[in-house]
Amino acid sequence: MTEQRRTNRTWPVVGHDWAVEILARSVVSGRVSHAYLFSGPPQIGKTTLARAFAQAINCTGAEPPCGVCRSCHRIASGIHPDVRIVQAEGSSIKINQIRELQREAALSPVEGRRRVYIIRQIELATTEAANCLLKTLEEPSARVILILTTSDRDALLPTIVSRCQILTLHPLPIEQVQEVLVERGVDEEQARLLARLSTGRLGWAISAASDPAPLRQRQQRLDEMTALAGQGRVERFAYAARLSRNPDTVRQTLDLWLSWWRDLLLLTSGSAVEITNLDRQAELENAARCYSLDQVYNTIVALRRAVWQLEHNANPRLLLENLMLHWPSAQSA
């Protein structure tokens, strides 16, 4: 067994071994930084890693995090007085939440070695809250650890990023996600589908395995997209208007459409790579006979451009209307 696997075996984290190794060594050496930034796609395991790190910091067992001591149990249950998760109230993290954190951080730990604050989705902090947090980052207490998580590092104040040790998490191998789902009792075929749809985001896969709502929404969005091929400009513009009413779902919808057209590219090009949308394989194979390779490629380019424009604050409705103008029509098989 390698040294890395010996260090990591008690951490309740799937994958991200390199990050666990860095954090585990900092705990063993006593060189824990005052602030960390865990960056990566949504539901990839950032909060899980942060909670495990909090356990390791305050663990009273011989090999932290032991998972069995009082401290580890209380942190896992969310009731440890010195470990708190701060997240958006409504649509944002507000200044009063950061001020409350600062008041608590000025006090000595109740029962642990350090107070640990996990601030989820720090990109949702208001400007006032972000600037308020800077005070704590600039004047750190030796007994306080801040762990920030984000899915959009570019949206953060550079001054916040510069004061944190940054760990960028990457998607897990699809096979590893599938293995975990099967171990959790998910049917083999369903686990195979969810693992591919997750794009390596274990949190999403686990959530989708227990809650059918994301899969139902996915089916609806794909059905709506495939219907566009037979619709005229008026119907397409009306759909763009409806979809743009909820800007939060536009990016998810574009990513979903991209996954479908990438699958279509694999099929039309004769690639041996397995598709992502396994449950719609028959439909995709039929579509491969109705679109040319150029149509598929150009649609992927247009979708990627739309995602880039959305990330750079383009108007969602105008973006979608422009996409609808160039949406391909299916040819007869």
N, C-alpha and C positions, 0 to 999 in steps of 0.2 A: 504494500500500500504506500502511495507517495505521501510526502510530507503535507502537500496541499489537502489531500483527502482526509488525513488525520486531523488537520486543523478544522475542516469544514463539517465533519460528520455530525456534530450536534446542532448545527444551525438549521432552523425550520424553514429553509429556503430551497426552492427547486431551481437549479441552474445558477447562472451568474457567479460561478466559482471564483473567478478572478477578483470580483468585488468583495465577496465574502472573505477571501484571503487577505486582502488589504485591510479590511476592517478588523478581522480577527487578530492580525499581527499588531495593529495599533492598540487593541485592548490588552494583549499580553505584554507589550512593551511599555504600556502606560503613556503612550504618545497619541492620545485621542485629540483630534482637532476640536476647536470650539464650534465650528459650523461646517456642514456638509450640504452639497446640492446633488440630489439624485435625479438625473435627467433620463428621459426615455419615453417611448410611446405609452398611451393610456393602457392601464390594466396589464402592465408587463411585470409587475412585482416590486415596484418602488416602495410602497408603504409596507409590504411584507418584509422587505429587507430592512427598512428603517426600524420596524418593531423588533425584529430579531437583534439588531444592533443595540437597541435600548435594553433588551434582555441581557446581552453580553456585558454591557457596561455596568449593570446593577446586579448581575448574578452573584449569588453567594456560594455556588457550587464549585467543585474542583476544576471543571472544564467548561467555562462559559461559552454560550448559554447552555446550562445543563438541562433546562426545560422542566425540572422537577422541584426546584426550590420555591419557597414562598414568593420571592420576587419575580421569578420567571412566570409562575402561574398567574400572578396578579397583573403583570404586563400583558400577557396573552389574553386575559379576560377583560382588559381595558379598565381596571379598577385600581391600578397602582397610583398612589398620590403624587409621585414624582415624574410620571410619564403621561404626557397629554398630547392628543392629536387635535390640531387646530385646522379647521377647514372652512370653506365658504359658507356664509349665512346668506341663503338666497343665491344671488349670482356673483357675490364677491366676498373677499376677506376684508373686513372693515377695520378702521383704525382703533375702535374700542376693543376689538379682539386682541390686537397687538399690545395695546396699553395694559390690558388685563394680564397678558403674558409677561410683560415687563414687571408688573407689580409682584407677580408670583416668583419670577426669576430672581428678584432681589432677596428672597427669603432662603434660608438654609433648607436642604432636602429634608423631607419628613422622615423617610426610612431608608432611602437609597443612597448610593455614593454621589450620584449626579441627578440633577433635574434634566429631563430630556423632553424637548418639544418638537413634535413632528408636524410641520406646517405643509399640508397637502395642497398641491396646485397653487404654488405661490404666484404663478402668473395671473391668478384671479384677484390678487391684492389691489385695492385702490391705490392711486398715487400717494395719498396721505398715509395709508397703512404701510406701503413699501418704504417710504421715507422714514416713518417712525421705527420700522424694524432695523434700519441702518444704525440707529443709536446703539441697539443691543449688539449688532455685529461689530461695530467699531470699538465698543467698550465691553468686551466679553468677560463674563464671570468665570472663574476657574471651576465652578461647580454647576455650570449650565452648558448643555449641548443642544445646538439647534440643527435639525435635519429638515431641509427644504426639499420638496419634490416638485417636478415640473414636467409637463409634456411639450412645453414651448419655451426653451431656454432663450431664444432670440427676443422674446417679449419682456424679459426681465431687465431691470436697471443694471447696467454694467458694474456699478458700485456694489451691488448685492452679489453678483456672480464672482467678482474679484476677491471677495472676503470669505469665500467658501472653498472647501476641497471638493472638487467635482468628480462624480462617478457617473459615467454615461452607460446606461444599461441597454442591451441589445436584445432583439427577439430570440427566444429559445428555438432550438431545432424542432421542426414539426414532429419528428418521431418521438422526441422527449415529451412534448405536450400530449401526444396520443397515448403514450405509455402511462402518464400520470392519470389521464382520464379513465383508462381501463382499470388501473389500480383502485380508482374511486368507484368502480362499479358501473361505469358507462358502457353500453353495448359497443362491441368492437367496430361495427360499421358506423355508428353515430360518432364514436370517438375519432375515427378516421376523418370524417367530414368536419367535425368541429375543430380538430387540430389544424386542418388546412384553412378553414375560414378564419381562424384566430390569427394567422400570420405570425405565429410564435408568441402571442400574448396569452400566457397561461391564465391570468385572471379573467380574461374575457371568455375563454373556453370553459372554465369551471362555472362561471356565472350562467352561460348559455346552456350548459348541461342541466341546470336546475330550474331555469326560468325560460320558457319557450317564447317570451315576448320578443327578444332580439331576432330570433329566427323568423317569427311571423312578420315582423317589420321588414326584414331582408327580403322575404318572398314577395311582399307587397311592392317594394321598391323595384325589384327586378321585373315583376309583372308589368308595372307602369312603364319601365324603360323599354321592354320589348314591344309594348303596344305603340310606342312612338313611331315605329317603322311604318305603320299603316295609317298614321294620322297626318292631317294637313297642318299648315302653318298656324292657323287659328287655334286648333286644339293644342298644339305644342306650346304656343305662347301662354295659353290659359294654364297649362300644367306648370310652366316655369313660374308663373305668378303665384300659384298655390304653394309650390315647393319653397319659394323664397320667403314665404311668410314666417317660416321658422329657420332663421339663419344657422342655428346650431346643428341642424340635420343636413344642411347642404353639403358640407365637407364629407360627412359619413356616406351620403348618397353618391357623391362623385367617386369616392374610394371604392364603393361597392360596384358601381358601373365599370370602373377600371378593371376590377378583378374579373368581371364577366368578359370584357373585350380582350383582356390578356389571354383568357382561356380560349377565346375564339381565334386569337392569333396562333396559339399553339396548334389548334386543330387545322386551321386553314394552311398552315405552313408545313404540316406533317410532322411536327415535333413529337418525340417520344416522352417528353416531360409530362408528368401527371397534372391534370387540371385542378383548380381549386374548388370550383362549384360542382362537386361530384354528384350531388343530387339532381342537377339539371343537365347531366351529360347528354341525354337524348335530345333535349332542346338545343343544346349547343352544337351537336353534330348536324342537326337539321339546319341551323343558322349558318353553319360553315358552308353549306351548299347555296346559300342565298346572298352571301356577301363576298366580294372580291378581296384579295389580300391587301390591295391598295386602300379599299374602304375601311377595312379593319385597322390598318396601320394609321391612317389619317384620323380615325376616330380616337384612337389611343393618344395621338399627339394633341388633339383638341382637348381631350379630358385632362391631360397633364398640364396643358396651358391654363385651363380653367382652375385647376387646383392651385397653381402658382399665383394666378391673379387673385384668388380668394385669400391666400396667405398674405397678399400685399394690399389687402383692404379694398378690393374691387367691390362694387355694388352687386350683391348676389343675384338680384333679378335681371339686371342688364347682362351679367355674365351668363346666366342660364338662357336668356333669350338669344344671345349670340351663339351659344352652343346649339340651340334648337334650329337656328337658321341653316346650320351645316350638318344636321343630323342625317345619317344615311337612310335611304329607303331600301327595304329588302327586295331582292330580285326573285323571280320565280325559281323554285328548285328544279 
